[in-house]
């Protein structure tokens, strides 16, 4: 059923309000789009190494899609940066709170899930699962209204955004080959992260940055992610400050996760003295965790991950809080096609947005949708304008990476 036909079937006559995340119903009756099921889809077979010391094999499950079904025939897709077993356990906990709830009221439903799981949630896998569910509910509401999620979140400030190719550091020669391949794929900005940067000595760190700049030239923007959320991160504020001074010599756009993610005071001090912008925030969940970082201006750039922080509903509130404190927002996204689609919708409604993260190469992004994401000749991605998240998942391709779903009915 087409989105507009489904909407007429449900409410007779409706008018979607452009700049509000709700619809004005002019039918004399109530809007009924009830949740009837959730599918948990662990992705395996093409997992990209995340940079942790133990490495990650293609068959390891780090990402999970969720599909929320409704009695209207509309379904929505969400993404979680968490393994399928953890998401399935969380959805089992959440399912009694979800079954029969309105499928087109994402903020109310998601906030109810947060409020009802204080004793077993408040972060971790439960919040990650709520993130995916919330993204799926926004996808449903956008499809019901026949509007892109960005418009329902507040409106469209732009229709294109610059993606930065997200890769891992490597030995100098291998790094140069990878950087060359990323530029050949059309990227005009690249972030390099984690091993072996910060794991040997200062001279080697500078060699990596010097190699990168020499390889891509001055026209390609470079970002550096130290990966301070790795277990037992050994460096403190002095190392981060000295490293930031070196990075400034190579015109690095920002320095990410230079310290462990709980070192709030360290980030405050580093941001105060660093010659390059400091960024962090990918491990934080729920808007409450972001408040002290923004109030104390602990970073120049905050990086919420919509697949972990509570979904689009939480991200919207975090983004406006950041705007009020003059902190730039760049979505974190070591991601899937659905996660990237959500980040693109975010990038449309943010008043100030410059980049979106694009893990590359990644089959879970490049080989799941019916229409692939394409970078244009200016190095920009077009933000989908179709209903909901604006992308469609190819069921056959999804089955390749998720041979078995876990269903809740």
C-alpha positions in Angstrom: 0.0 0.0 0.0 1.4 3.4 -1.0 2.1 5.8 2.0 -0.6 8.3 1.0 -3.2 5.5 0.6 -2.3 4.0 4.0 -2.7 7.4 5.6 -6.1 8.0 4.0 -7.1 4.5 5.1 -6.2 5.3 8.7 -7.6 8.7 9.2 -9.7 9.7 6.2 -8.3 13.2 5.8 -5.1 14.4 7.4 -2.8 17.4 7.1 0.8 16.9 8.1 2.3 20.0 9.7 5.7 20.8 8.2 7.6 21.9 11.3 6.1 19.8 14.0 6.6 16.1 14.9 2.9 15.4 14.9 -0.1 15.4 12.5 -3.3 17.4 12.8 -6.2 15.0 12.3 -9.3 16.3 10.6 -11.5 13.2 10.6 -13.5 13.4 13.8 -11.9 10.2 15.0 -8.7 9.1 16.7 -5.6 8.0 15.0 -4.9 4.2 15.5 -1.6 2.7 14.3 -0.8 0.0 16.8 2.5 -1.9 17.2 2.0 -5.6 16.5 5.5 -6.9 16.3 9.3 -6.4 16.4 11.9 -8.3 14.4 15.5 -8.3 15.7 17.9 -8.8 12.8 21.6 -9.5 13.8 24.0 -8.6 10.9 26.8 -11.0 10.2 29.1 -12.0 7.4 30.6 -8.5 6.5 31.4 -6.9 9.8 34.1 -4.3 9.6 37.0 -4.4 12.1 36.3 -1.8 14.8 39.9 -1.3 15.8 39.8 -3.0 19.2 42.9 -4.9 20.2 41.3 -8.3 19.7 40.1 -7.3 16.2 36.7 -8.3 14.7 36.0 -11.0 12.2 33.4 -10.7 9.4 31.1 -13.2 11.1 31.1 -11.3 14.4 27.8 -9.6 15.1 28.3 -5.9 16.2 25.3 -4.3 14.4 21.6 -5.2 14.7 18.6 -3.9 12.7 15.1 -3.8 14.2 11.9 -3.8 12.3 8.7 -2.5 14.0 5.4 -3.7 12.5 2.0 -2.1 12.8 -1.6 -3.1 12.2 -1.7 -0.5 9.4 0.7 -2.5 7.2 3.4 0.1 7.7 6.7 -1.1 9.1 9.8 0.9 10.2 13.5 0.2 10.3 15.9 1.0 13.1 19.6 0.3 13.8 21.5 -0.5 17.0 25.3 -0.6 17.5 24.9 -3.7 19.7 24.9 -7.4 19.1 21.7 -9.2 18.3 21.6 -11.3 21.5 21.7 -8.2 23.7 19.1 -6.4 21.6 16.8 -9.5 21.7 17.1 -9.6 25.5 16.3 -6.0 25.8 13.3 -6.2 23.4 12.1 -9.1 25.5 12.1 -6.8 28.5 10.5 -4.0 26.5 7.9 -5.9 24.5 5.1 -5.8 27.1 5.5 -2.0 27.1 5.5 -1.9 23.3 2.7 -4.2 22.2 -0.4 -2.4 21.1 1.2 1.1 21.7 0.9 3.8 19.0 3.3 3.2 16.2 3.2 6.8 15.1 4.1 8.5 18.4 7.8 7.9 18.7 8.7 10.4 21.4 5.9 9.4 23.7 6.5 5.7 23.3 10.3 6.0 23.6 10.1 8.2 26.7 7.7 5.7 28.3 10.3 3.0 27.6 13.1 5.1 29.2 10.9 6.0 32.2 9.7 2.4 32.7 13.2 0.8 32.7 15.1 3.0 35.2 16.0 -0.1 37.2 17.1 -2.3 34.3 18.0 0.3 31.7 19.4 3.9 31.9 22.1 3.1 29.4 23.8 0.0 27.9 21.9 -2.5 25.8 18.4 -1.4 26.9 19.0 2.1 25.8 20.7 0.9 22.6 17.6 -1.2 21.8 15.3 1.8 22.5 17.5 3.7 20.0 16.7 1.3 17.2 13.0 1.1 18.1 12.7 4.9 18.2 14.4 5.2 14.8 11.9 2.7 13.4 8.9 4.6 14.9 10.1 7.8 13.3 10.4 5.9 10.0 6.8 4.7 10.5 5.5 8.2 11.2 7.3 9.7 8.2 5.8 7.0 6.0 2.3 7.6 7.5 2.6 11.3 6.9 4.2 11.0 3.5 7.1 13.2 4.7 10.8 12.7 5.4 11.7 12.4 9.0 13.8 15.6 8.8 10.7 17.6 8.2 8.9 16.1 11.1 11.9 16.8 13.3 11.7 20.5 12.5 12.4 21.2 8.9 15.1 21.0 6.2 18.1 23.4 6.4 19.9 21.6 3.6 19.5 18.8 1.1 23.2 17.7 0.9 26.0 17.1 3.4 29.7 16.3 3.2 30.4 12.6 4.2 33.8 11.8 5.7 35.1 8.4 5.0 35.8 6.7 8.3 38.8 4.3 8.4 41.3 2.8 10.8 44.9 3.8 11.0 47.5 1.3 9.7 51.2 1.1 9.0 52.3 4.0 6.8 52.4 2.2 3.4 49.0 0.4 4.0 47.5 3.6 5.3 48.5 5.4 2.1 46.9 2.7 0.0 43.7 2.9 2.0 43.6 6.7 1.8 44.1 6.6 -1.9 41.2 4.2 -2.4 38.9 6.3 -0.2 39.6 9.4 -2.3 39.0 7.4 -5.4 35.5 6.6 -4.1 34.7 10.3 -4.1 35.3 11.3 -0.4 36.7 14.8 0.2 37.0 14.3 3.9 38.5 11.3 5.8 38.7 10.4 9.5 41.5 8.0 10.6 41.2 6.3 13.9 42.5 4.0 16.5 45.4 1.6 16.2 48.3 2.1 15.8 48.0 5.8 16.5 48.9 6.7 20.1 50.0 3.1 20.8 53.8 3.5 20.1 55.5 6.9 20.3 55.1 10.5 19.2 57.5 10.2 16.3 55.4 7.3 14.8 52.2 9.2 15.4 53.6 12.2 13.4 54.8 9.9 10.7 51.3 8.6 10.2 49.8 12.1 10.0 52.6 13.3 7.7 52.0 10.3 5.4 48.3 10.9 5.3 48.6 14.6 4.4 51.2 13.8 1.7 48.9 11.1 0.3 45.7 13.1 0.0 47.1 16.6 -0.4 45.7 19.8 1.0 42.3 19.7 -0.6 41.0 16.7 1.4 40.0 17.4 5.0 41.5 15.0 7.6 40.2 14.2 11.1 42.0 12.1 13.8 40.3 9.8 16.3 42.7 8.6 19.0 40.2 6.0 20.2 40.4 6.9 23.9 37.4 4.6 24.7 39.7 1.6 24.1 40.1 -0.4 27.3 43.0 0.8 29.6 43.7 3.9 27.6 47.2 5.0 28.8 47.3 8.7 27.9 46.3 11.9 29.8 45.8 15.6 29.2 49.5 16.3 28.7 49.8 13.7 25.9 46.6 15.0 24.3 47.7 18.6 24.4 51.1 17.9 22.9 49.5 15.7 20.2 46.9 18.4 19.4 49.8 20.8 18.8 51.4 18.4 16.3 48.0 17.8 14.6 47.6 21.6 14.1 50.7 21.6 12.0 48.9 19.4 9.5 45.6 21.3 9.4 43.6 18.5 11.1 39.9 19.4 11.3 39.3 17.9 14.8 40.9 15.6 17.4 38.5 12.9 18.6 38.4 10.8 21.8 41.9 12.0 22.9 41.0 10.9 26.5 38.9 8.2 28.2 35.2 9.1 27.8 34.7 9.5 31.6 37.4 12.1 32.0 35.1 15.1 31.9 37.5 17.4 33.7 40.3 16.4 31.4 38.3 17.2 28.3 37.4 20.6 29.8 41.1 21.4 30.2 42.1 20.0 26.8 39.4 21.9 25.0 40.5 25.1 26.7 44.1 24.9 25.5 44.0 22.8 22.3 44.8 24.5 19.0 42.5 22.1 17.1 38.8 21.5 17.9 38.2 18.6 20.4 35.4 16.1 19.9 33.8 13.2 21.8 30.5 11.8 23.0 29.9 8.6 21.1 29.6 6.4 24.1 27.2 8.6 26.0 23.5 7.6 26.3 20.4 9.6 27.1 20.3 13.3 27.0 21.0 13.6 30.7 24.5 12.3 30.2 25.3 15.0 27.6 24.2 17.9 29.9 27.4 18.4 31.8 29.5 18.1 28.7 27.6 20.9 27.0 27.1 23.1 30.1 30.9 23.0 30.8 31.9 23.2 27.1 34.0 20.1 27.5 34.2 19.7 23.7 34.0 21.9 20.7 32.1 19.1 18.8 29.7 16.7 20.4 29.2 13.4 18.7 26.0 11.5 19.8 25.4 8.1 18.2 21.7 7.8 17.2 22.0 4.0 17.3 23.1 4.1 20.9 22.0 7.3 22.7 18.2 6.7 22.6 17.3 7.3 19.0 16.2 10.3 17.0 13.9 11.5 19.9 16.9 11.8 22.2 19.2 13.1 19.5 16.9 16.0 18.7 16.9 17.2 22.3 20.7 16.7 22.6 21.2 18.7 19.4 19.1 21.6 20.5 20.9 21.6 23.9 24.2 21.8 22.0 22.9 24.6 19.8 22.0 26.6 22.9 25.6 26.1 24.2 27.2 26.9 20.9 28.7 23.4 20.5 28.8 21.9 17.0 27.0 18.5 16.5 28.5 15.8 14.2 26.7 12.4 14.4 28.9 9.5 15.2 28.2 6.6 12.9 30.2 3.4 12.7 27.1 2.3 11.0 24.6 0.5 8.8 22.5 1.8 5.9 19.7 2.6 8.3 22.0 4.3 10.8 23.5 6.4 8.0 20.0 7.2 6.7 19.0 8.4 10.2 22.2 10.5 10.4 21.3 12.1 7.1 17.9 13.0 8.3 19.6 14.5 11.4 21.9 16.5 9.2 19.0 18.0 7.3 17.2 19.4 10.4 20.3 20.7 12.3 20.7 24.4 11.9 24.5 24.0 11.7 25.7 20.8 10.1 28.9 20.2 8.2 29.6 16.4 8.1 28.2 13.0 8.4 30.3 9.9 9.2 30.4 7.2 6.5 32.1 3.9 7.4 33.9 2.8 4.2 34.0 0.2 2.7 31.1 -1.4 4.5 28.6 -3.9 3.0 26.0 -3.1 5.7 25.8 0.4 4.2 26.6 -0.3 0.5 24.7 -3.5 -0.1 21.5 -3.4 1.9 19.4 -0.7 0.2 17.4 -0.9 -3.1 19.2 2.3 -4.2 22.8 2.8 -3.1 24.1 6.0 -1.5 26.1 8.0 -4.0 28.7 10.8 -3.5 28.4 13.5 -6.1 31.2 15.3 -7.9 31.5 17.8 -5.1 32.1 15.1 -2.5 28.6 15.5 -1.1 25.7 13.1 -0.2 22.2 13.9 -1.2 19.9 13.6 1.9 16.9 11.3 1.0 13.6 13.1 0.7 11.3 10.1 0.5 8.8 9.3 3.3 10.3 8.2 6.6 14.1 7.6 6.5 13.9 7.8 2.8 15.6 4.5 2.1 14.2 1.0 1.4 15.9 -2.2 2.5 16.2 -5.0 -0.1 14.7 -8.0 1.7 16.9 -10.4 -0.3 20.0 -8.6 0.6 19.0 -8.4 4.3 18.5 -12.1 4.4 22.0 -12.6 3.2 23.4 -10.8 6.2 20.6 -11.9 8.6 19.6 -15.5 7.8 17.5 -15.8 11.0 15.4 -13.1 12.7 14.2 -13.1 16.3 10.5 -12.2 16.3 8.3 -10.8 19.0 4.6 -10.9 18.6 
